Amino acid sequence: MLQQLQIVESRRESAILYYSMARSHSEVAEAQRLRYKVFAEEMGARLTGDDRRDRDGFDALCDHLLVRDKETGEVVGTYRILDPEMAREARGYYSGTEFDITRLLHLAPTMVEVGRSCVHPHYRNGATIALLWAGLAKYMMKHGYQHMIGCTSIGMSDGGHNAASVYARLAEKYLSPAEYRVFPRTPLPLGALGGGTDPVVPPLIKGYMRLGAYVCGEPAWDPDFNTADLLVLLPLSRLSQHYLRHFMK
């Protein structure tokens, strides 16, 4: 694990941020509280428990990447990471609860799953996202992993019309080859939603596409989070040298 991950600092909007990996249960709990703040309080997800933490059975097996404000010490961004060994221990991937990912399983020895990504609303800027991605890139390179997958979410406060439009737009350019295609267990009813509106693509999904990620198929509906989720796949071989140099500074 990246216990000794080099701290990287970036000054944006009067804040100095740095990333590291969680080293204790208390640090994981900080990430879970940020997730609750974003997913439940801001986005309206229906989460169980009364301790104001978002958590599930995967958390104890995962590594947790944190971005902190150096002055306050507050966790302002997070990702959780499931590597191949952890996935074997968990007997599968979180993505597998939403999609049939059979066509991706041949990549498992070099495949890392990332998820539960969120950023505090006061820190939603390029610096925070860049630090999260820098941490992921260091993790992948350190361990020699070649593929990254993860569910990315689109809010459904409009009933799903924007999500259908986002998928239609992305599928034109970024749909994966058939051998990487996944199939939603609870499909979003794309035919009923149309997809003709001008899409508002979430910044995180835009970022993945710029990095070279594929969208691996149609979106799944997550009723607990009331989101439409896309499964994305980023082979490191598609990451440009420009981005590699940027993240590996």
C-alpha positions as CSV (number, residue, x, y, z in Angstrom):
1,M,0.0,0.0,0.0
2,L,1.1,3.6,-0.5
3,Q,1.9,4.3,3.2
4,Q,4.9,6.4,2.1
5,L,3.2,8.2,-0.8
6,Q,5.0,11.4,-1.5
7,I,3.0,14.5,-0.5
8,V,2.3,16.9,-3.3
9,E,1.1,20.4,-2.7
10,S,-0.8,22.8,-4.9
11,R,-1.9,26.3,-4.1
12,R,-5.4,27.2,-5.5
13,E,-7.9,29.7,-4.2
14,S,-5.8,30.4,-1.1
15,A,-5.7,26.8,0.0
16,I,-2.7,24.5,0.1
17,L,-3.8,20.9,-0.6
18,Y,-1.9,17.6,-0.4
19,Y,-2.7,14.0,-0.9
20,S,-1.9,10.8,1.1
21,M,-3.3,7.4,1.8
22,A,-5.5,6.7,4.9
23,R,-3.3,5.0,7.5
24,S,-5.9,4.3,10.2
25,H,-9.5,3.5,10.8
26,S,-10.0,7.1,12.0
27,E,-8.7,8.4,8.6
28,V,-11.1,6.1,6.7
29,A,-13.9,7.4,8.9
30,E,-13.0,11.0,7.8
31,A,-13.4,9.9,4.2
32,Q,-16.8,8.2,5.0
33,R,-18.0,11.4,6.7
34,L,-17.1,13.5,3.6
35,R,-18.9,10.9,1.4
36,Y,-22.0,11.2,3.7
37,K,-21.9,15.0,3.4
38,V,-21.8,14.9,-0.4
39,F,-24.0,11.8,-1.2
40,A,-26.7,12.1,1.5
41,E,-26.8,15.8,2.5
42,E,-26.1,17.3,-0.9
43,M,-27.4,14.7,-3.3
44,G,-30.2,13.1,-1.3
45,A,-28.9,9.5,-1.3
46,R,-30.7,7.1,1.1
47,L,-28.0,5.8,3.3
48,T,-28.5,3.5,6.3
49,G,-27.0,4.1,9.8
50,D,-27.2,7.1,12.1
51,D,-23.5,8.0,12.4
52,R,-23.4,10.3,9.4
53,R,-21.0,8.1,7.5
54,D,-21.3,6.5,4.1
55,R,-19.9,2.9,4.3
56,D,-20.4,-0.6,3.0
57,G,-18.7,-3.9,3.1
58,F,-16.0,-3.0,0.6
59,D,-14.5,-0.2,2.7
60,A,-12.6,-2.4,5.1
61,L,-10.8,-4.1,2.2
62,C,-10.0,-0.9,0.2
63,D,-7.2,1.6,0.2
64,H,-8.5,5.2,0.7
65,L,-6.9,8.2,-1.1
66,L,-7.4,11.5,0.7
67,V,-6.9,15.1,-0.2
68,R,-6.5,17.5,2.7
69,D,-6.4,21.2,3.3
70,K,-3.0,21.7,4.9
71,E,-4.1,24.6,7.1
72,T,-7.2,23.0,8.5
73,G,-6.4,19.3,8.2
74,E,-9.8,18.7,6.8
75,V,-10.4,15.9,4.2
76,V,-11.8,17.6,1.2
77,G,-11.5,14.9,-1.5
78,T,-11.4,11.1,-1.5
79,Y,-11.3,8.0,-3.7
80,R,-11.4,4.4,-2.6
81,I,-9.3,1.9,-4.4
82,L,-9.8,-1.9,-4.7
83,D,-6.7,-3.7,-6.1
84,P,-6.7,-7.2,-7.6
85,E,-5.8,-8.9,-4.3
86,M,-8.5,-7.0,-2.5
87,A,-11.0,-7.9,-5.2
88,R,-10.2,-11.6,-4.7
89,E,-10.8,-11.2,-1.0
90,A,-14.1,-9.4,-1.6
91,R,-15.1,-12.1,-4.1
92,G,-15.8,-9.4,-6.7
93,Y,-16.0,-5.8,-7.5
94,Y,-18.4,-3.1,-6.4
95,S,-19.1,-2.5,-10.1
96,G,-20.3,-6.1,-10.4
97,T,-23.2,-5.2,-8.2
98,E,-24.5,-2.8,-10.8
99,F,-23.2,-4.4,-14.0
100,D,-22.4,-7.7,-15.6
101,I,-18.7,-7.2,-16.0
102,T,-17.8,-10.7,-17.3
103,R,-16.1,-9.2,-20.4
104,L,-13.6,-7.3,-18.2
105,L,-12.6,-10.1,-15.9
106,H,-9.7,-11.3,-18.1
107,L,-8.1,-8.0,-17.1
108,A,-8.4,-8.7,-13.4
109,P,-4.7,-9.4,-12.6
110,T,-3.8,-5.8,-13.7
111,M,-7.1,-4.1,-13.0
112,V,-7.9,-1.7,-10.1
113,E,-11.4,-0.4,-9.3
114,V,-11.9,3.1,-8.0
115,G,-15.0,4.6,-6.7
116,R,-16.9,6.6,-4.0
117,S,-15.2,9.7,-5.5
118,C,-16.3,13.0,-4.0
119,V,-15.0,16.5,-3.3
120,H,-16.2,19.0,-0.7
121,P,-18.3,21.7,-2.3
122,H,-15.9,24.4,-1.3
123,Y,-13.0,22.7,-3.0
124,R,-14.4,21.7,-6.4
125,N,-11.7,23.1,-8.6
126,G,-9.0,21.7,-10.9
127,A,-6.4,21.5,-8.2
128,T,-8.4,19.0,-6.0
129,I,-9.3,16.8,-9.0
130,A,-5.6,16.9,-10.2
131,L,-4.4,15.8,-6.8
132,L,-6.8,12.9,-6.7
133,W,-5.7,11.8,-10.2
134,A,-2.1,12.2,-9.3
135,G,-2.6,10.0,-6.3
136,L,-4.3,7.3,-8.5
137,A,-1.6,7.5,-11.1
138,K,1.2,7.0,-8.5
139,Y,-0.7,4.1,-7.1
140,M,-1.1,2.4,-10.5
141,M,2.5,3.0,-11.5
142,K,4.0,1.9,-8.2
143,H,2.2,-1.5,-8.4
144,G,2.4,-2.0,-12.1
145,Y,-1.4,-2.1,-12.7
146,Q,-2.5,-1.4,-16.3
147,H,-6.3,-0.9,-16.2
148,M,-8.6,1.2,-14.0
149,I,-12.4,0.8,-13.8
150,G,-15.0,2.6,-11.9
151,C,-18.7,3.7,-11.8
152,T,-19.3,7.4,-12.5
153,S,-22.6,9.0,-11.5
154,I,-25.0,11.4,-13.2
155,G,-27.7,12.9,-11.0
156,M,-31.3,12.1,-11.8
157,S,-33.2,15.1,-10.2
158,D,-34.8,15.6,-13.7
159,G,-36.0,12.0,-13.9
160,G,-33.0,10.8,-15.9
161,H,-33.4,12.9,-19.1
162,N,-29.9,14.5,-18.8
163,A,-28.4,11.1,-18.0
164,A,-29.9,9.6,-21.2
165,S,-28.6,12.6,-23.2
166,V,-25.1,12.3,-21.6
167,Y,-24.9,8.6,-22.5
168,A,-26.1,9.3,-26.1
169,R,-23.4,12.0,-26.5
170,L,-20.6,10.0,-25.0
171,A,-21.5,6.8,-26.9
172,E,-20.9,8.6,-30.2
173,K,-17.2,9.0,-29.5
174,Y,-16.1,7.1,-26.4
175,L,-18.0,3.7,-26.4
176,S,-15.6,0.8,-25.7
177,P,-14.9,-2.0,-28.2
178,A,-17.4,-4.9,-27.9
179,E,-14.9,-7.0,-25.9
180,Y,-15.0,-4.5,-23.0
181,R,-18.8,-4.1,-23.0
182,V,-20.7,-4.4,-19.7
183,F,-24.5,-4.7,-19.1
184,P,-26.5,-2.9,-16.4
185,R,-28.4,-5.1,-14.0
186,T,-31.0,-2.4,-13.6
187,P,-30.9,-0.5,-16.9
188,L,-31.9,3.1,-17.3
189,P,-35.0,3.1,-19.7
190,L,-33.2,5.1,-22.4
191,G,-36.0,4.7,-24.9
192,A,-38.5,6.3,-22.6
193,L,-36.2,9.1,-21.7
194,G,-35.3,10.2,-25.2
195,G,-31.9,11.7,-24.9
196,G,-32.4,14.6,-27.3
197,T,-31.7,17.4,-24.8
198,D,-28.3,19.2,-24.8
199,P,-26.4,17.2,-22.1
200,V,-24.7,18.6,-19.1
201,V,-21.7,16.2,-18.6
202,P,-20.4,16.0,-15.0
203,P,-16.8,17.4,-14.8
204,L,-15.5,14.1,-13.5
205,I,-16.8,12.2,-16.5
206,K,-15.4,14.9,-18.8
207,G,-12.0,14.4,-17.1
208,Y,-12.1,10.7,-17.6
209,M,-12.8,11.1,-21.3
210,R,-9.9,13.6,-21.7
211,L,-7.6,11.0,-20.1
212,G,-8.6,8.4,-22.7
213,A,-11.2,6.3,-20.9
214,Y,-13.9,4.3,-22.5
215,V,-17.6,4.2,-21.6
216,C,-18.3,0.5,-21.4
217,G,-22.0,0.4,-22.1
218,E,-25.4,1.8,-21.2
219,P,-26.1,3.3,-17.7
220,A,-27.4,1.5,-14.7
221,W,-29.9,3.1,-12.3
222,D,-28.9,3.1,-8.7
223,P,-32.1,3.7,-6.7
224,D,-30.4,4.3,-3.3
225,F,-28.3,7.1,-4.7
226,N,-30.8,8.1,-7.3
227,T,-28.1,8.3,-10.0
228,A,-27.5,6.9,-13.4
229,D,-24.1,5.2,-13.3
230,L,-21.7,4.6,-16.2
231,L,-18.9,2.0,-16.0
232,V,-15.7,3.5,-17.4
233,L,-12.4,1.8,-18.3
234,L,-9.1,3.6,-18.5
235,P,-6.2,1.5,-19.9
236,L,-3.0,3.2,-18.9
237,S,-1.8,2.6,-22.4
238,R,-4.3,5.2,-23.6
239,L,-3.1,7.8,-21.1
240,S,-1.0,10.4,-23.0
241,Q,2.6,11.1,-22.1
242,H,1.6,14.7,-21.4
243,Y,-0.7,13.5,-18.6
244,L,1.7,10.9,-17.3
245,R,4.4,13.6,-16.9
246,H,1.9,15.9,-15.3
247,F,0.7,13.3,-12.7
248,M,4.1,11.8,-12.0
249,K,5.8,15.1,-11.0
